[in-house]
Amino acid sequence: MGKYAVRPVKTGIKFSLKAGNGEIIAVSEIYTTKSACLNGIDSIRRNAPIAALENQTAQDYEAAKNPKFEVYQDKAGEFRFRLKARNGEIIAACSEGYKRLDSCLNGIDSVRRNSDSPVVEEE
C-alpha cells in the first residue's frame, strides 16, 4: 500500500502520494496550513476513484466533466497528468513526465489504486 507523505516546505506544507515501492506518483500544490493540506488529500480520496479520463493528446478528444484526470503533453513532448476536483481545481499532478502514453496511464491507475492510502508526516 502507498502513503501520503506530508511535509513542510519553505512556503507552507505539501504532500506527495507514494506507491507501495516508495515511488512518488503524484504531488500537491503548496498549502498554507496542515488542515488545508489534509483537505486536499481527502479530495483525492473522493475524486480519484471516480474521475473520468480526458486524453488531451488525442485528436478531436472529447472534454470530460470534473472530476477528471487530464492527460497532456508538456513542452518537452512528455506525457503528464493532473487530477481536477469537481470544482475544476487541480488537486494533484504527476511528479514527472512520461516518455510513453501507456506509462502515463499506468501512473493514473496507480493514483486510483493508492488514493485511500494512510497519511504519514515526514521532515
C-alpha positions in Angstrom: 0.0 0.0 0.0 1.1 3.6 -0.7 1.1 6.6 1.5 0.6 10.3 1.5 3.8 11.8 2.7 3.0 15.3 4.2 6.0 17.6 4.8 6.7 21.2 5.4 8.4 23.4 2.7 9.7 26.9 2.8 6.3 28.5 1.9 3.9 26.1 3.6 3.1 22.4 3.5 2.6 19.9 0.7 2.1 16.1 0.1 3.4 13.5 -2.2 1.4 10.4 -2.9 3.8 7.5 -2.9 3.2 4.0 -4.3 4.0 0.9 -2.2 7.5 0.8 -3.7 8.2 4.4 -2.5 8.0 6.0 -5.9 6.2 9.4 -6.0 3.2 9.1 -8.3 1.6 12.5 -7.6 2.3 15.8 -5.9 0.1 18.5 -4.4 0.2 22.3 -4.6 1.7 24.1 -1.6 -0.9 24.7 1.1 -0.7 27.4 3.8 -2.0 25.1 6.6 -1.8 21.5 7.5 -5.6 21.4 7.7 -5.9 22.6 4.1 -3.3 20.0 3.0 -5.3 17.2 4.7 -8.4 18.5 2.9 -6.6 18.2 -0.4 -5.8 14.5 0.5 -9.5 13.9 1.3 -10.4 15.4 -2.1 -8.1 12.9 -3.9 -9.6 10.1 -1.9 -13.1 11.2 -3.0 -12.3 12.1 -6.6 -9.6 9.8 -7.9 -11.6 6.6 -7.9 -14.5 8.1 -9.9 -12.6 10.6 -12.1 -13.1 10.4 -15.8 -10.2 10.3 -18.2 -9.7 13.2 -20.7 -6.8 12.4 -23.1 -5.9 15.8 -24.5 -3.2 14.2 -26.7 -5.8 12.5 -28.8 -7.1 14.3 -31.9 -10.6 15.6 -31.5 -10.7 14.4 -27.9 -14.0 14.8 -26.1 -13.9 17.0 -22.9 -14.9 15.1 -19.8 -16.8 16.5 -16.8 -15.0 17.1 -13.5 -13.7 15.2 -11.6 -11.3 14.1 -14.2 -7.7 13.2 -15.0 -6.3 15.3 -17.8 -3.6 13.8 -19.9 -1.5 16.2 -21.9 2.0 16.7 -23.4 4.4 19.2 -21.9 6.8 21.4 -23.9 9.4 18.6 -23.9 6.9 16.3 -25.5 6.5 14.1 -22.4 3.1 12.9 -21.2 1.8 14.2 -17.9 -1.5 14.1 -16.0 -3.3 16.3 -13.5 -6.4 15.4 -11.4 -9.1 18.0 -11.2 -11.8 18.1 -8.5 -15.5 18.6 -9.1 -14.9 22.4 -8.9 -12.2 22.3 -11.6 -9.3 22.9 -9.1 -6.2 20.9 -9.7 -5.7 18.7 -6.6 -2.7 16.6 -7.8 -0.3 16.3 -10.7 2.2 13.7 -11.8 5.6 14.2 -10.3 7.5 13.6 -13.6 6.9 13.4 -17.3 6.5 10.1 -19.1 8.1 9.2 -22.4 5.1 7.0 -23.4 1.4 7.4 -23.1 0.8 4.0 -21.6 3.3 4.7 -18.8 1.3 7.9 -18.0 -1.9 5.9 -17.9 -0.3 3.5 -15.6 0.5 6.4 -13.3 -3.1 7.4 -13.2 -4.1 3.8 -12.4 -1.6 3.9 -9.5 -3.1 7.1 -8.2 -6.5 5.4 -8.3 -5.2 2.3 -6.5 -3.4 4.2 -3.8 -5.9 7.0 -3.3 -7.1 5.5 0.1 -3.5 5.3 1.5 -2.7 6.5 5.0 -1.1 9.8 5.8 2.4 10.0 7.3 4.4 13.1 8.3 7.9 13.5 7.0 10.6 16.1 7.8 
